[in-house]
Amino acid sequence: MAEAGSATLKKRSQVAGLPVPSMEIHVVEKEHDLLRVEFPKGEETLLIPLVEALQKEEKVVEARYYLGHPFLDKPTLYVKTKGEKPQQVLKRVLKDLTDLYGDLLTDFEKKADKVKA
């Protein structure tokens, strides 16, 4: 049966020297091949690259997000897998995206310092 719970996704600890708060997510449903997670309002732009990356995974049968009503619903991620737990796939994809965007930030910081304003 489904389990529910909360978790915190930690963002990069500092961007431009300022601390960035963590993001509170809520696991709405968790089964052996299904995961449904609610994200805070205002964080739905994260879902686009996340779903795109999940859809490229071999073990993912379905990955989509639902925005719903802007005042009544929270953005929700839905992942269905075959042969691997969805939370394992999600963790791997989140790590890959963190590495990708972290590298992009590092590269930008190096190049931005060289440009004269």
Residue frames as a rotation matrix with the C-alpha (Angstrom) as fourth column:
MET 1
0.576 0.817 0.000 0.00
0.817 -0.576 0.000 0.00
0.000 0.000 -1.000 0.00
ALA 2
0.307 -0.429 0.850 1.08
0.322 -0.793 -0.517 3.62
0.896 0.432 -0.105 -0.33
GLU 3
0.068 -0.371 -0.926 3.27
0.983 -0.135 0.126 5.32
-0.171 -0.919 0.356 2.22
ALA 4
0.712 0.148 0.686 3.39
0.329 -0.934 -0.140 9.04
0.620 0.325 -0.714 2.83
GLY 5
0.346 -0.630 -0.696 6.12
0.852 -0.101 0.514 11.21
-0.394 -0.770 0.502 4.26
SER 6
0.988 -0.100 -0.122 8.17
-0.132 -0.946 -0.295 14.33
-0.086 0.307 -0.948 3.92
ALA 7
0.292 -0.949 0.119 11.70
0.926 0.311 0.211 14.90
-0.238 0.049 0.970 2.78
THR 8
0.696 -0.159 -0.700 13.96
-0.112 -0.987 0.113 17.84
-0.709 -0.001 -0.705 2.20
LEU 9
0.586 -0.567 0.579 15.88
0.780 0.202 -0.592 18.43
0.219 0.799 0.560 -1.01
LYS 10
0.345 -0.541 -0.767 18.96
0.409 -0.649 0.642 20.44
-0.845 -0.535 -0.002 -0.25
LYS 11
0.967 -0.080 0.242 19.87
0.177 -0.471 -0.864 23.10
0.184 0.878 -0.442 -2.76
ARG 12
0.035 -0.993 0.116 23.44
0.617 -0.070 -0.784 24.22
0.786 0.099 0.610 -3.27
SER 13
0.129 0.025 -0.991 24.50
0.983 -0.137 0.124 25.69
-0.133 -0.990 -0.042 0.06
GLN 14
-0.038 -0.147 -0.988 25.55
0.210 -0.968 0.136 28.99
-0.977 -0.202 0.068 -1.43
VAL 15
0.211 0.067 0.975 24.79
0.971 -0.126 -0.201 30.90
0.110 0.990 -0.091 -4.59
ALA 16
0.165 -0.275 0.947 26.63
0.251 -0.917 -0.310 34.19
0.954 0.289 -0.082 -4.94
GLY 17
-0.759 -0.640 0.120 27.71
0.021 -0.208 -0.978 33.89
0.651 -0.740 0.171 -1.32
LEU 18
-0.332 0.719 0.611 24.17
-0.926 -0.373 -0.064 33.78
0.182 -0.587 0.789 0.10
PRO 19
-0.887 0.076 0.456 22.72
-0.108 0.925 -0.365 30.74
-0.450 -0.373 -0.812 1.90
VAL 20
-0.504 0.740 -0.446 19.87
-0.660 0.003 0.751 29.08
0.557 0.673 0.487 0.03
PRO 21
-0.185 0.490 0.852 17.07
-0.860 0.339 -0.382 27.42
-0.475 -0.804 0.358 2.03
SER 22
-0.956 -0.098 0.275 16.19
0.001 0.940 0.340 23.76
-0.292 0.326 -0.899 1.49
MET 23
-0.479 0.810 -0.338 13.06
-0.761 -0.192 0.620 22.70
0.437 0.554 0.708 -0.38
GLU 24
-0.586 0.370 0.720 10.38
-0.453 0.587 -0.671 20.76
-0.672 -0.720 -0.177 1.53
ILE 25
-0.528 0.437 -0.728 8.81
-0.656 0.336 0.676 17.98
0.540 0.835 0.109 -0.56
HIS 26
-0.168 0.571 0.804 6.07
-0.798 0.400 -0.451 15.52
-0.579 -0.717 0.388 0.39
VAL 27
-0.957 -0.106 -0.271 5.91
-0.240 0.815 0.527 11.88
0.165 0.569 -0.806 -0.73
VAL 28
-0.200 0.976 0.087 2.22
-0.977 -0.192 -0.096 11.31
-0.077 -0.104 0.992 -1.42
GLU 29
0.862 0.479 0.164 2.40
-0.447 0.873 -0.197 7.73
-0.238 0.096 0.967 -2.67
LYS 30
-0.218 -0.954 -0.203 5.17
-0.976 0.213 0.048 5.13
-0.002 0.209 -0.978 -2.72
GLU 31
0.822 0.395 0.411 4.89
-0.369 0.918 -0.144 1.58
-0.434 -0.033 0.900 -4.01
HIS 32
0.234 -0.806 0.543 7.39
0.350 0.591 0.727 -0.87
-0.907 0.020 0.420 -5.48
ASP 33
-0.374 -0.372 0.850 7.05
0.912 0.020 0.410 0.62
-0.170 0.928 0.331 -9.00
LEU 34
0.272 0.601 0.751 5.32
0.643 -0.695 0.323 3.98
0.716 0.395 -0.575 -8.39
LEU 35
-0.470 -0.395 -0.790 6.28
0.838 -0.480 -0.259 7.25
-0.277 -0.783 0.557 -6.72
ARG 36
0.311 0.576 0.756 4.24
0.635 -0.718 0.286 10.44
0.707 0.391 -0.589 -6.41
VAL 37
-0.361 -0.574 -0.734 5.88
0.915 -0.371 -0.160 13.50
-0.180 -0.730 0.660 -4.86
GLU 38
0.762 0.604 0.233 4.45
0.622 -0.783 -0.007 16.97
0.178 0.150 -0.973 -4.18
PHE 39
-0.439 -0.888 0.139 6.71
0.845 -0.461 -0.273 20.02
0.306 -0.003 0.952 -4.56
PRO 40
-0.242 0.335 -0.910 6.19
0.555 -0.721 -0.414 23.45
-0.796 -0.606 -0.011 -3.03
LYS 41
0.781 0.523 0.340 4.44
0.598 -0.473 -0.647 26.05
-0.178 0.709 -0.682 -5.15
GLY 42
0.812 -0.491 -0.314 6.94
-0.522 -0.853 -0.016 28.14
-0.260 0.177 -0.949 -7.06
GLU 43
-0.195 -0.916 0.351 9.29
-0.567 0.397 0.722 25.20
-0.800 -0.058 -0.597 -7.63
GLU 44
0.624 0.575 0.528 7.49
0.032 0.657 -0.753 23.76
-0.781 0.487 0.392 -10.65
THR 45
0.694 -0.418 -0.586 10.19
-0.715 -0.310 -0.627 24.89
0.081 0.854 -0.514 -13.10
LEU 46
-0.350 -0.809 0.473 12.41
-0.836 0.498 0.232 22.21
-0.423 -0.314 -0.850 -11.58
LEU 47
0.170 0.530 0.831 9.95
-0.158 0.847 -0.508 19.58
-0.973 -0.045 0.228 -12.83
ILE 48
0.847 0.184 -0.499 10.58
-0.496 -0.064 -0.866 20.21
-0.191 0.981 0.037 -16.54
PRO 49
0.013 -0.890 -0.456 14.27
-0.878 0.208 -0.432 19.14
0.479 0.406 -0.778 -16.67
LEU 50
-0.506 -0.158 0.848 13.61
-0.703 0.646 -0.299 16.49
-0.500 -0.747 -0.438 -14.03
VAL 51
0.461 0.760 0.458 10.86
-0.247 0.606 -0.756 14.79
-0.852 0.236 0.467 -16.07
GLU 52
0.735 -0.255 -0.628 12.91
-0.656 -0.032 -0.754 15.09
0.173 0.966 -0.191 -19.27
ALA 53
-0.359 -0.932 0.055 15.86
-0.897 0.329 -0.295 13.35
0.256 -0.155 -0.954 -17.57
LEU 54
-0.318 0.323 0.891 13.60
-0.513 0.732 -0.449 10.68
-0.797 -0.600 -0.067 -16.05
GLN 55
0.723 0.684 -0.101 12.04
-0.425 0.325 -0.845 9.91
-0.545 0.654 0.525 -19.44
LYS 56
0.334 -0.702 -0.629 15.52
-0.832 0.094 -0.547 9.11
0.443 0.706 -0.552 -20.82
GLU 57
-0.441 -0.491 0.752 16.05
-0.826 0.549 -0.126 6.42
-0.351 -0.677 -0.648 -18.17
GLU 58
-0.707 0.059 -0.705 15.68
-0.429 0.756 0.494 2.85
0.562 0.651 -0.510 -19.42
LYS 59
-0.842 0.322 -0.433 13.81
0.512 0.728 -0.456 1.59
0.168 -0.606 -0.777 -16.34
VAL 60
-0.686 0.613 -0.392 11.25
-0.193 -0.673 -0.714 4.43
-0.702 -0.414 0.580 -16.37
VAL 61
-0.494 0.647 0.581 7.90
0.850 0.501 0.164 3.44
-0.185 0.575 -0.797 -17.87
GLU 62
0.361 0.662 0.657 6.26
0.669 -0.674 0.312 6.81
0.650 0.327 -0.686 -17.24
ALA 63
-0.489 -0.441 -0.752 7.41
0.809 -0.551 -0.203 10.16
-0.325 -0.708 0.626 -15.88
ARG 64
-0.134 0.499 0.856 5.19
0.563 -0.673 0.480 13.22
0.816 0.546 -0.191 -15.83
TYR 65
-0.911 -0.062 -0.407 4.21
0.383 -0.492 -0.782 16.16
-0.151 -0.869 0.472 -13.71
TYR 66
0.025 0.976 0.215 0.87
0.849 -0.134 0.511 17.68
0.528 0.170 -0.832 -12.86
LEU 67
-0.878 -0.341 0.335 0.48
0.168 -0.876 -0.452 21.35
0.448 -0.341 0.827 -11.97
GLY 68
-0.284 0.859 -0.426 -3.26
0.957 0.281 -0.071 21.36
0.059 -0.428 -0.902 -11.31
HIS 69
0.681 0.622 0.386 -5.15
0.547 -0.783 0.298 24.40
0.487 0.008 -0.873 -10.11
PRO 70
-0.136 -0.862 0.489 -2.79
0.208 -0.507 -0.836 27.27
0.969 -0.012 0.248 -9.17
PHE 71
-0.202 0.103 0.974 -4.49
-0.804 -0.586 -0.105 27.91
0.560 -0.804 0.201 -5.81
LEU 72
0.644 0.640 0.420 -5.69
-0.765 0.525 0.372 24.44
0.017 -0.561 0.828 -4.83
ASP 73
0.967 -0.254 -0.020 -3.04
0.250 0.961 -0.119 21.95
0.049 0.110 0.993 -5.98
LYS 74
0.356 -0.929 -0.100 0.69
-0.477 -0.272 0.836 21.56
-0.804 -0.250 -0.540 -5.44
PRO 75
0.257 -0.356 -0.898 2.94
-0.919 0.197 -0.341 20.61
0.298 0.914 -0.277 -8.37
THR 76
0.509 0.028 0.860 3.23
-0.482 0.837 0.258 16.81
-0.713 -0.546 0.440 -8.36
LEU 77
-0.329 -0.684 -0.651 5.81
-0.941 0.297 0.164 14.48
0.081 0.666 -0.741 -9.91
TYR 78
0.686 0.553 0.473 4.67
-0.534 0.824 -0.189 11.00
-0.495 -0.123 0.860 -10.97
VAL 79
-0.277 -0.821 -0.499 7.24
-0.955 0.290 0.054 8.25
0.101 0.492 -0.865 -11.74
LYS 80
0.763 0.459 0.456 6.46
-0.469 0.878 -0.099 4.66
-0.445 -0.138 0.885 -12.71
THR 81
-0.191 -0.936 -0.295 9.29
-0.974 0.142 0.178 2.16
-0.125 0.322 -0.939 -13.27
LYS 82
0.919 0.341 -0.200 9.88
-0.364 0.926 -0.095 -1.44
0.153 0.160 0.975 -14.25
GLY 83
0.602 -0.688 -0.406 12.69
0.496 0.720 -0.484 -3.47
0.626 0.090 0.775 -12.72
GLU 84
-0.624 -0.774 -0.108 13.99
0.585 -0.371 -0.721 -0.77
0.518 -0.513 0.684 -10.36
LYS 85
0.029 0.625 -0.780 12.51
0.937 -0.288 -0.197 1.19
-0.348 -0.725 -0.594 -7.48
PRO 86
0.544 0.245 0.802 11.37
0.636 -0.744 -0.205 4.66
0.547 0.622 -0.561 -8.61
GLN 87
0.975 -0.203 -0.094 13.06
-0.078 -0.704 0.706 6.34
-0.210 -0.681 -0.702 -5.63
GLN 88
0.189 -0.953 0.237 16.43
0.486 0.300 0.821 4.86
-0.853 -0.040 0.520 -6.74
VAL 89
-0.018 -0.120 0.993 15.95
0.988 -0.152 0.000 6.17
0.151 0.981 0.121 -10.27
LEU 90
0.823 0.409 0.394 14.87
0.354 -0.912 0.209 9.58
0.444 -0.032 -0.895 -8.95
LYS 91
0.751 -0.613 -0.245 17.90
0.077 -0.287 0.955 9.82
-0.656 -0.736 -0.168 -6.65
ARG 92
-0.093 -0.822 0.562 20.25
0.781 0.289 0.553 8.96
-0.617 0.490 0.615 -9.53
VAL 93
0.152 0.235 0.960 18.64
0.877 -0.481 -0.020 11.50
0.457 0.845 -0.279 -11.87
LEU 94
0.979 0.204 0.024 18.65
0.164 -0.845 0.509 14.22
0.124 -0.494 -0.860 -9.19
LYS 95
0.413 -0.901 -0.132 22.36
0.282 -0.011 0.959 13.58
-0.866 -0.433 0.250 -8.57
ASP 96
-0.199 -0.461 0.865 23.09
0.957 0.100 0.273 13.76
-0.212 0.882 0.421 -12.31
LEU 97
0.505 0.469 0.725 21.19
0.627 -0.777 0.066 17.05
0.594 0.421 -0.686 -12.60
THR 98
0.935 -0.222 -0.276 22.95
0.109 -0.560 0.821 18.42
-0.337 -0.798 -0.499 -9.53
ASP 99
0.023 -0.980 0.198 26.31
0.579 0.175 0.797 17.56
-0.815 0.096 0.571 -11.05
LEU 100
-0.074 0.008 0.997 25.32
0.980 -0.185 0.074 19.04
0.185 0.983 0.006 -14.42
TYR 101
0.706 0.440 0.555 24.02
0.373 -0.897 0.236 22.33
0.602 0.040 -0.798 -13.04
GLY 102
0.801 -0.513 -0.308 26.78
0.205 -0.248 0.947 22.52
-0.562 -0.822 -0.093 -10.42
ASP 103
-0.164 -0.871 0.462 29.37
0.822 0.138 0.552 22.20
-0.545 0.471 0.694 -13.18
LEU 104
0.148 0.317 0.937 27.52
0.831 -0.554 0.056 24.84
0.537 0.770 -0.346 -15.19
LEU 105
0.975 0.222 -0.025 27.57
0.190 -0.768 0.612 27.22
0.116 -0.601 -0.790 -12.22
THR 106
0.403 -0.903 -0.149 31.29
0.391 0.023 0.920 26.64
-0.828 -0.429 0.362 -11.67
ASP 107
-0.260 -0.474 0.841 32.03
0.956 0.000 0.295 27.20
-0.140 0.881 0.453 -15.36
PHE 108
0.514 0.541 0.666 29.93
0.619 -0.771 0.149 30.38
0.594 0.336 -0.731 -15.39
GLU 109
0.929 -0.171 -0.329 31.65
0.187 -0.552 0.813 31.76
-0.321 -0.816 -0.480 -12.30
LYS 110
-0.009 -0.990 0.142 35.07
0.640 0.103 0.761 31.23
-0.768 0.098 0.633 -13.88
LYS 111
-0.350 -0.111 0.930 34.06
0.917 -0.244 0.316 32.87
0.192 0.963 0.187 -17.17
ALA 112
0.694 0.678 0.242 32.06
0.596 -0.730 0.334 35.71
0.403 -0.087 -0.911 -15.60
ASP 113
0.611 -0.536 -0.582 35.12
0.384 -0.443 0.810 36.85
-0.692 -0.719 -0.065 -13.65
LYS 114
-0.403 -0.830 0.387 37.06
0.730 -0.036 0.683 37.23
-0.553 0.557 0.620 -16.93
VAL 115
0.007 0.501 0.865 34.45
0.878 -0.417 0.234 39.46
0.478 0.758 -0.443 -18.58
LYS 116
-0.874 -0.314 -0.370 34.86
0.449 -0.813 -0.370 43.18
-0.185 -0.490 0.852 -17.99
ALA 117
0.116 0.992 -0.047 31.68
0.950 -0.125 -0.287 45.14
-0.290 -0.011 -0.957 -17.38
